[in-house]
Amino acid sequence: MKQYHFDQEISRYHTYSAKWDEALLRHQRRVFPLSVADMDLPTAPAIIDTIQQANNGIYGYTILGEHYQQTVANWLARHYDFQAEPTEIVHCPRVIQAISLYLQHFTATDDAVGIFMPSYSPVVNCVTLNQRTLIPCALRYNGQGYEIDEAELTACFQRIRVFILISPHNPTGIVWNAEQLGLIARLAEQYGVFVIADEVHADFVFGKKHTVLASVSDYLAQHSMICTSPAKSFNLPGLEISNIIIKNAKVRSDFEKILQRTGFHNPNYFSVPALYCAYTQCDEWLLQLKDYIAENKRIVTACFAEKLPQLVVCPTDGTYLLWINYTDLSLTPEQFKQRILTHANIELAWGEDFGEEGKGFFRLNTALPQARLRACLDRICFALTTEKE
């Protein structure tokens, strides 16, 4: 078995990186961003080789190829035990685009849309910027992790037309269990709600197994849209390719027509060969990457437990992100940000960016070389434990 190594340090400055170069523009100096959820780790060597082979200097219009849908279906079956017919799989460049298009064309202005909070802000923006009414359902924080408040979720489903589920959850890292998914299925059927599942982090599940929402009940199989992508799993978000699974034939046909009217038909030049390679040649690379990231998450948790126990890391079985409570530091959000940015020279994803429910938390990306991660942790600990004037 080939052993892969993930300790390579790569500078991403001046590469038009939304993570690195936007941080440089924001702060007018070099800071280390542990904020944006892409990995500071190169993709699988086989994918790099495939892209290099495809780089023949002619970047014309592209097609998905005759095996695209079957390749995705095989991945879903192999990794999640989920059976999808190839015809049920639709290509869309980005998951956020798919969610917005559904809301724009299958709901009306001011229709209510529910979502757990705190939540990934671009998904929330899909609702509010499309002039739909956001019905937040706050997850209940118990001092360490999060639980669903069944009464609040029931009240949410009584009011909404669509529910958006991020699974695994971003930012908290929750991997929804059978009981939680069963509750969502029961409420969706009881109140006639359509559910959009953003499952882009599905491959980063640790110690558990990801359950595709459409497999939970017959109702959800026909009243859901499942959004997947190799973007997170293989660090390919810049190639813009996602797979939308819609089992309901009428909804799928209407959605495909919307994509055509919007002008989404030719995929990114490099995305198709990258997807084929990722989904057929890179299972072992992904397994080793998960082991590496699991160790990174352990390093962060152990570091804070030893040196800064006031930082409470929420237990997480999903994503390469950690959601951390800093309220025991007795710092205001402004003081906390200043210490991290000014004294540690690090940018985190601030909790309030995920909604009011995120105040007092920050999200930390662990998908980076371990030497860099340890250096960042040292900076954070120094900034928060040293008296400042």
C-alpha positions, 0 to 999 in steps of 0.5 A, spaced: 500 500 500 502 506 498 503 511 503 501 518 502 505 524 506 501 531 508 506 535 511 508 539 504 508 546 506 506 550 500 505 558 499 498 560 497 500 568 497 499 571 490 495 565 487 488 569 487 486 565 493 480 567 497 483 564 503 490 567 503 490 573 498 483 576 501 486 576 508 492 579 506 487 585 503 483 585 509 489 586 514 494 589 509 499 584 512 500 577 512 496 573 517 495 566 517 488 564 516 485 558 519 478 561 517 476 559 510 474 551 509 479 549 504 485 545 505 492 547 505 494 540 503 495 539 496 490 534 492 491 527 491 497 526 486 493 522 481 488 528 481 494 532 480 497 528 474 490 527 471 490 535 471 497 536 468 495 531 462 489 534 461 493 541 460 494 541 452 493 548 452 486 548 448 481 550 453 474 549 449 467 547 451 467 541 455 462 535 456 461 531 462 462 524 459 458 518 458 460 515 465 459 521 469 453 519 473 455 512 473 461 514 476 458 518 482 453 513 483 458 508 484 461 513 489 455 514 493 454 506 493 461 505 495 462 510 501 455 511 504 451 505 502 446 509 498 443 507 492 442 512 486 440 511 479 445 514 474 439 518 471 437 521 478 444 525 478 444 532 476 451 536 475 451 543 477 457 547 478 456 549 486 452 547 491 450 554 493 448 555 486 443 549 486 440 551 493 439 558 490 436 556 484 431 551 488 429 557 492 428 561 486 424 557 482 420 552 487 418 557 492 415 564 492 417 571 495 416 570 503 416 563 503 419 560 510 425 556 510 428 553 516 435 551 518 439 550 524 443 555 527 448 557 528 450 555 520 454 556 515 453 563 512 453 562 505 447 557 506 443 562 510 444 568 505 441 563 499 435 564 503 435 571 505 438 574 499 433 571 495 427 574 499 425 568 503 423 568 510 428 565 514 426 561 520 432 559 525 432 553 529 437 554 534 441 548 536 441 547 544 448 548 547 449 544 553 456 547 555 460 542 551 456 540 545 449 541 541 442 538 541 436 538 537 430 542 541 425 537 539 419 542 541 423 548 537 424 544 531 417 542 531 415 549 531 419 551 525 417 545 521 409 548 522 411 554 519 416 552 513 416 550 506 423 548 505 428 546 510 435 546 509 440 541 513 447 541 513 450 534 514 455 533 517 453 540 520 457 546 519 460 549 523 459 544 529 461 538 526 455 534 528 454 527 524 446 527 525 444 520 528 439 515 526 434 518 531 435 525 529 434 524 522 428 520 523 425 526 527 427 530 521 423 525 516 417 525 521 416 532 521 417 533 514 412 528 512 407 531 517 408 538 515 409 537 507 416 540 507 421 539 502 428 538 505 435 540 501 441 537 504 448 540 503 452 534 504 459 536 502 463 534 508 460 527 508 467 524 507 469 527 513 466 523 518 470 520 524 468 513 527 461 513 525 458 513 518 454 518 514 447 517 512 444 520 506 438 524 508 434 521 502 435 514 505 432 515 511 424 515 509 420 514 503 417 521 504 424 524 504 426 520 498 421 523 494 421 530 497 429 532 498 435 534 494 441 531 496 448 536 494 454 532 494 461 534 491 468 532 491 470 539 492 471 538 500 474 531 500 479 532 495 480 540 496 477 542 489 473 547 490 476 552 485 474 547 479 466 548 481 463 541 480 457 538 484 453 532 484 445 534 485 441 527 487 434 528 486 430 522 486 423 525 484 422 525 477 418 531 476 422 535 481 429 533 477 426 535 470 424 542 472 431 543 476 434 540 469 430 545 465 432 551 470 439 549 469 439 550 462 435 556 462 440 559 467 446 557 462 449 552 466 451 546 461 458 546 460 463 544 466 469 547 468 475 544 463 479 541 469 473 539 473 471 533 469 477 529 469 479 531 476 472 528 478 473 521 474 480 520 477 478 522 485 472 517 484 475 512 481 483 512 483 483 516 490 479 512 495 486 510 499 489 517 499 482 519 502 483 514 508 490 516 509 488 524 509 482 522 514 487 519 519 491 525 518 486 530 519 483 526 525 490 527 528 490 534 527 483 535 531 486 531 536 492 535 537 488 541 537 483 538 543 489 536 547 493 543 546 487 547 549 486 542 554 493 542 557 494 550 556 488 553 555 482 549 558 478 555 558 477 554 550 472 548 550 472 544 544 465 542 542 465 534 541 465 533 533 465 527 529 465 530 522 468 535 518 475 538 518 473 544 522 473 545 530 467 549 533 470 552 540 467 556 545 471 562 548 466 565 553 470 562 559 476 567 557 472 573 560 474 577 553 469 581 549 469 578 542 472 585 540 478 583 545 478 576 543 479 578 536 484 583 537 488 578 541 488 573 535 489 578 530 494 582 533 498 578 537 497 571 534 497 574 527 492 569 525 485 569 522 479 565 525 472 564 523 468 568 528 462 565 531 457 571 530 458 570 522 454 564 523 449 567 526 447 570 533 447 563 536 455 563 534 457 569 539 462 567 544 465 561 539 470 561 533 471 556 528 478 553 526 480 549 520 485 543 522 486 541 514 493 544 514 500 541 515 501 539 522 508 543 523 504 549 521 498 547 526 502 546 532 506 553 530 499 556 530 497 553 536 503 556 540 501 563 537 494 562 540 496 560 546 501 565 547 496 571 545 491 568 550 496 567 556 500 573 556 498 579 559 497 585 554 497 592 556 
